[in-house]
Amino acid sequence: MAKTAVYRMRTKILTQIRPTLFSHAKTFCSSPAPVVTEFLEDGKVAMLTLNNPSKLNALNEEMGDLLTAQALELRDNSNIRAVVLTGAGKAFSAGGDLNFLLDRHRDTAQNNIDVMQKFYKRFLVLRSLPVPIIGAINGPAVGAGFCLALGGCDIRVASANARMGLTFVKLGLHPGMAATHFLPLIAGPQVASDLLLTGRLVDGIEAKELGLVAKVGENALDLAMGVARDICKSAPVAVRTTVETLRNKQNVGLEEAFLVEATAQSICYPTEDLAEGVIALQEKRKPIFTGK
């Protein structure tokens, strides 16, 4: 039953996203790919790199489409024992693209509910991979970028100076990408409430103390590769079935969380506070919220 449930969730996520996978094909060919896949350790470890360093690897639909396409390819590669996810340059991911958020400000509530659920699943498609995913948080992981690390990775490691947090409320927005689902499961309801309601950032050392990451050190990628090598020494079938069991527990209520968060975000998007939060961030100043 557990195996069937996971398979159905994988199929549902990939089927919902499949129609848009290659809508940006021309862009992928004419500019650096926003997601790069490399194979290490004799092909046993796949390293996925979010590759838009000039924008601190901000998440957008184009990046999500390519991540989904590459997940489809990796899913059926039986040689892979583990996946490492990291970011190019000095950031893991600084969050969602700000222009995308302003587009949502001008859109209708019903369309935003649909757009946001698809957006979440473009990135959390990583959960359809049957092997452990290790997030190497090499730098800032903020907002949706940290959501990707929380919901898309089974294990997280971080550089000591990496800053992490869920700053949605500082933008005038309800949290998304299942942040309200995964964070309480990972770190407990008290830590979840603290981070989600204040929007504060923590460094790698505090993140480990709070249970957000498993290891912290000078180089996140080195830490992640160490974990991946350890996993590669374990029995592949035992590892894959353990991944299924652990994710099955997390999957309970996940679809409902997607809808609840997308609906709450659709309420926030048309507000003046949302526009103020995004514009203030673009202008590098503190926002002035009015509750409108």
N, C-alpha and C positions, 0 to 999 in steps of 0.2 A: 504493500500500500504506500509506504513512504517513497519508494523509488518511483512509483507511478505518479504520485503527487508532484514530485520535483520535475519529472519529465513534462507533465501537463503545464506546469508554471513556465518552464523554459520555452515550450512550444508556443504558449499564449503570448509571452513577451516578444518573441522573435517574429511571430505572425503579425502582431499589431504594428511592429516597426518596419517590416520587410518592404512595404510599398515605397518608402521614402529613402531606402538605403543608398541608392545610387543617384539621387536627384542632384548631387553636387559633383558628379563625376568629372565634368570639365574643369571645375575649380581644382580638384585633387591633382589633375594632370598638369595644370599651368602654374601651380604654386607649391611650396613645400607642404608635404602631407601633414595635417594637424594631429595625426596619430601615427607613430612609427613602431613597427614590430621587429624585434631582433630575437635570434635564437642562440642560447648559450648552453654551456655544459652538455655538449654533444646533442643539442636539440631538445634536451629534457626540460629546459627552463625557457619560457617565452617572456621577453621583457617588452611591455607596452609603455611607450613614452608619450605623454601629452606634449604636443610639439608646436606651441605658439608662444615662445618665450617673450616676444616683444609685447604681448598683452598678458604676461604672467600666466599663460595657459588658461585663460578664461574659457569657460564652457559655453559652447554655442551649438546650434543644430547641426552645422556642418561637421564639427568634431564628433558629435554624438552619432551621426550617420556612419562615419568611417569607423568609429569604435565598434559599432554594431556589426558592420561588415567584417571586420577583422575577428570579432568574437565568433561569428558564424564559421569562419575558416578554422579557428583554433579549437572550436568545440569538438570537431571530429578528428583531431590529430591525436591519435592514441599514444604517440611517443612523449607527449608533454606530461611532466609530473607536477609542475608548479608554474605560476605566472607572477611576475613582478610588475607592479604598476608604479610609475614615477612621472615626474615632470621635467621638461627640458629647461635649462637655464637655472635661475635662482629660486624658482617657485614650483611647488607641486601644482596648485591651481588656486588663483585668487578669487574664484567664484564664478558667478554667471556674468555673461556679457551685458554691459550696462545698456547698450542700445536695444538689446532684446527686451530688457525690462521696461524701457520707455515705450517700445512697441506694444507691450502688454497694457501699459497705462492707457493707451488709445484704443484698445480693442474691447470687444463685448465680454461680459462675464461668462456667458456660456462657451464662447470660443476659447477663452482663457483656460477654463476648466479642462477642455479637451487638449489644448496645446500643452499645458503643463504636465498632464499625466503622460503624454507621449514623450515630453522632454525628460522626465524622470527616468522612464524606461529605456530611453536611448543610452543612458549611462549605466544604469543598474542592470543592463543586459549582461554585465560581467558575471552576475550571479548564475547565469545559465551555463557557465563553463564548469566542467565536472571536476576540476582540480583546485587546490588551494590558491588563493590570490593574496599576495603579500603587498601591502601598500608601503612604498618607500617615500615617506614624507620628507623631502629634501629641502623644503622651504615653505613659505606661506601656503596654508591650506585653509581657505576661508569660505564661508557660506556654502554654496553648492559644491565647491571644491572639496570641502571637508565632508560634506554629505556623501560624495563619491567614495572617499576613503572609509567612511563608516559603514555604508551599505553595500559598497562594491568590493570590499576587501575582507577576507577572513582574519587576517593578521595585519597589524599596522606597526611599523617601526618609524622612528623619527630622528632627525638631527636635533641636537640639544637646543639650537637657536631657532628652530622652525617655529613659526607662530601659527596657531590653530584656533578656530572658533567658528561659531554660527552667528553671524552678525546681522541676520535678517531684520530683527527689530530695529536696528540702527539705520536701516534703509526704509523703514515704514512698511515692512512686509512680513507676513506670516512665514514661518519656516516651511521648506518644501523638500522634495526628493527623499521623503520618508525619514527626515531628521527626528521628528517626534516619535517615530516608531523604533528606530535603531538605537538612538542615544540612551533611552532609559534601559534598554536591554543590555547594552554594553557597559554603562557606567552607573546605572541606578537612577531612580527618579529624582533624588536630591541634586545630584550633579547635573542631570538633564535640565531641571528647572533653573538652576543657577546659570548655566551657559546659554540656554535658549532665551531666558527672560532678560538677562543683562547684555547679551551679545558680546561679552568680553572675550579677549584672546588669551591663550595660555601658551607657554613655550613647551619644548619637548620634555623638559624635566617635570613640570607640573602635569603635563598630559600623561606621563607614566604613572605619577602618583594617583591620578584620578582614574586610572584604568583605561584610558583612551588609546594608549599604545602599549605594545608588549615590551619593546626595547627602545633605548635612546642612546645615542652616541654621536661621535663627530661626523660620521658619514652614513647617511640613511641607506644609501644603495648598497654599501658593503654589508650593513646589517641584514638587509633584505636578502641579499645573495647568500649569506650564511644560513639564514632560515631555509631558503629554497634548497640549498645543498643538503641540509639535514633531512628535508622532506623527501628528496630524491633517493635517500638511502633506505627509506621505509617501503613497505610492500605497497605497490600501486593500487591494487584492488581494495586493500584495507583503507588506504588514504581516501580514495574516491568515495567509498561508501560512508566513511566517517564525515566527509564534507557534506554529503547528502543529508545525513542525519542531523547535523548541526544546523544546516540551512533550513531544513524542514521546520524546525522549531521556530526559527526567525520568521519564516514565511507566513505563520499564522497571523492573520489580520493585516498583512502587508497590502493587499489590494484595497482594502477599506481605507488604510492610511493614505494611499495615493489619492483617493477620491476626496477624503476629508481635507487634506492639505491643499489640493488644487482648488477646492471650493473656497476655503478660507483665503487663499491667495487671490482668488477672483474678487473677493470683497475688498481687499486691500489695494489692488492695482489701480482703480480709478480715483483713489484719494489724492488730495493735495500733498499729504505727508509722503506718499510714495514718490511723487515727482520731486519733492524737496530733498528727500534722502538720496536719490540717485544723482540729482544735479549737484548737490553739495559734495558728494564723493568725487564727481568729475571735476569740480572746482577746488577740490582739496581744502574744504572748510567744514566746520561743524554744522549739522543741519539744525534748523529751528522748526520743531514740530508743533502743530496747532490742534491736532485731533480732528482735522477735517479731511 
